Amino acid sequence: MNLRRDAQVRELLLDRQRVRNALDLETTERLIGELDLAARDDGTAVVLLRGEGVGFCAGSDVKEMAQADLATRVRIAARKAVLMQRLARLERPVVAAVHGFALGGGFMLAIGCDVVVTAADATWRLPEVELGFFPPWGLEALLARVSVARARRRPPSLDAIVQRPARALRCRTRAPCRESAATWHAS
């Protein structure tokens, strides 16, 4: 993860392109730390979270999870829950700029932000739902975006999210473009 500062914008850049910006424990801890710094920094007016490369975030680093023992997997999930709490409690707006894809935990990370700007052609998916389970963290963020009743109707909601993610999640779309997601905060 990289940090960029531009005037009052603290930009947090997921930059693990070789694993499609998957969230490992180290990146999760760095995000938590940067959000804590943003909370104490009077010079930060807004936090921008985006992914480098072909997409926003592919979710949890499944290779890390597969190699971890049970206690470590539980700790990783707990720290991601802390990340979601920090996003929800930060007294500065957090904007997610989503391009390419937001999958699994990346989906939850994006919708945990206050504002989501998504490319019209971005893919939003929860692949774990098709396997019968849900990410153990991020459910509060999902329920904040859609009603409890809609969240309980999994098949229609899932179809809506896959086919019309911005509308289903109440996100603002941006037409597909060739410019880098890095320029989104300037426009």
C-alpha positions in Angstrom: 0.0 0.0 0.0 1.2 3.5 -0.9 0.3 6.9 0.5 0.0 10.1 -1.5 -0.9 13.5 -0.2 -2.4 16.2 -2.4 -3.5 19.3 -0.5 -6.1 18.0 1.9 -6.5 14.6 0.2 -4.9 11.5 1.8 -4.8 8.9 -1.0 -4.4 5.3 0.0 -3.3 3.3 -2.9 -3.7 -0.5 -2.9 -0.6 -1.6 -4.9 -0.3 -5.4 -4.8 -0.9 -5.8 -8.5 0.7 -9.3 -8.8 -2.2 -10.5 -6.6 -4.9 -8.1 -7.9 -4.6 -5.9 -4.8 -5.7 -8.7 -2.5 -5.8 -7.7 1.2 -3.2 -9.5 3.2 -2.6 -8.9 6.9 0.2 -6.4 6.3 -1.9 -4.3 4.0 -4.9 -4.4 6.4 -2.6 -3.2 9.2 -1.3 -0.4 7.1 -4.8 0.7 6.1 -5.8 0.7 9.8 -2.7 2.8 10.6 -3.3 5.3 7.9 -7.0 5.7 8.8 -5.8 6.3 12.4 -3.4 8.9 11.2 -6.0 10.6 9.1 -8.3 10.8 12.1 -5.6 12.8 14.0 -4.4 14.9 11.1 -6.2 18.3 10.8 -4.7 18.7 7.4 -6.7 15.7 6.0 -10.1 16.7 4.7 -10.8 13.5 2.8 -9.4 10.1 2.3 -9.3 8.5 -1.2 -9.0 4.8 -1.4 -8.2 3.2 -4.8 -6.4 0.3 -6.4 -3.5 0.4 -8.7 -3.5 -1.6 -11.9 -6.4 -3.5 -13.5 -8.8 -3.3 -10.6 -9.7 -2.0 -7.1 -9.3 -5.1 -4.9 -9.8 -8.9 -5.4 -10.7 -9.4 -1.7 -8.8 -11.3 0.9 -5.4 -12.8 0.0 -6.6 -16.4 -0.2 -3.0 -17.7 -0.5 -2.2 -16.1 2.8 -5.3 -17.6 4.3 -4.6 -21.1 3.0 -1.1 -21.1 4.5 -2.2 -19.7 7.9 -3.3 -21.8 10.9 -6.7 -21.4 12.4 -5.7 -18.8 15.0 -4.0 -16.7 12.4 -7.0 -16.9 10.1 -9.2 -15.7 12.9 -6.8 -12.9 13.6 -6.8 -11.8 10.0 -10.6 -11.7 9.9 -10.7 -9.8 13.2 -8.3 -7.2 11.9 -10.4 -6.7 8.7 -13.4 -6.2 10.9 -11.4 -3.5 12.8 -10.6 -1.9 9.4 -14.3 -1.8 8.6 -15.0 -0.2 12.0 -12.3 2.5 11.4 -13.9 3.3 8.0 -17.3 3.6 9.6 -16.1 5.8 12.5 -13.6 8.1 10.7 -14.9 11.7 11.0 -13.6 12.5 7.6 -15.2 11.3 4.4 -13.6 8.2 2.7 -14.1 7.9 -1.0 -13.5 4.6 -2.8 -12.6 4.9 -6.5 -13.5 1.5 -8.0 -12.4 0.4 -11.5 -12.0 -3.0 -13.0 -13.3 -5.1 -10.2 -14.3 -5.2 -6.5 -14.5 -8.8 -5.5 -15.3 -10.4 -2.1 -13.6 -8.5 0.6 -12.7 -5.8 -2.0 -16.5 -5.4 -2.5 -17.0 -5.0 1.2 -14.0 -2.6 1.6 -15.4 -0.3 -1.1 -19.0 -0.2 0.2 -17.6 0.5 3.7 -16.5 3.9 2.4 -18.7 6.9 2.7 -18.8 7.6 -1.0 -18.2 5.1 -3.8 -17.4 6.3 -7.3 -17.4 3.3 -9.7 -16.5 3.0 -13.3 -19.6 2.0 -15.3 -17.8 -1.2 -16.5 -16.5 -2.3 -13.1 -17.4 -5.8 -12.0 -18.8 -6.2 -8.5 -19.0 -9.8 -7.2 -19.2 -11.8 -4.0 -17.9 -15.1 -5.3 -18.0 -16.7 -1.9 -21.8 -16.4 -1.9 -21.9 -18.9 -4.7 -20.0 -21.3 -2.4 -22.5 -20.8 0.3 -20.8 -18.4 2.7 -20.4 -14.6 3.1 -17.3 -12.6 4.1 -17.1 -12.6 7.9 -16.6 -8.8 7.9 -18.4 -6.0 6.1 -22.0 -7.1 6.6 -22.9 -3.8 8.4 -21.6 -1.9 5.4 -23.7 -3.9 3.0 -26.8 -3.4 5.2 -26.1 0.3 5.3 -26.2 0.4 1.5 -29.2 -1.9 0.9 -32.2 -2.6 3.2 -32.3 -5.7 5.4 -35.2 -7.0 3.4 -33.2 -6.7 0.1 -30.1 -8.2 1.6 -32.2 -11.3 2.7 -33.4 -11.8 -0.8 -30.1 -13.1 -2.0 -30.8 -14.2 -5.5 -32.5 -11.0 -6.7 -30.0 -8.8 -4.9 -27.1 -10.8 -6.1 -28.3 -10.6 -9.7 -28.8 -6.8 -9.3 -25.4 -6.4 -7.9 -23.7 -8.3 -10.7 -25.8 -6.7 -13.5 -26.4 -3.2 -12.1 -23.9 -2.7 -9.2 -24.1 1.1 -9.0 -27.9 1.1 -8.8 -28.1 -1.8 -6.4 -25.5 -0.4 -4.0 -26.4 3.2 -4.4 -23.1 4.2 -5.8 -22.3 7.0 -8.3 -21.1 5.7 -11.6 -18.5 7.2 -14.0 -18.5 6.3 -17.6 -15.6 4.0 -18.7 -12.6 6.0 -19.6 -9.0 5.6 -20.5 -7.7 7.9 -17.9 -6.1 6.5 -14.7 -8.2 6.1 -11.6 -5.6 8.4 -10.0 -7.1 11.3 -11.8 -10.6 10.7 -10.4 -10.0 12.9 -7.3 -9.1 15.8 -9.5 -12.3 15.8 -11.6 
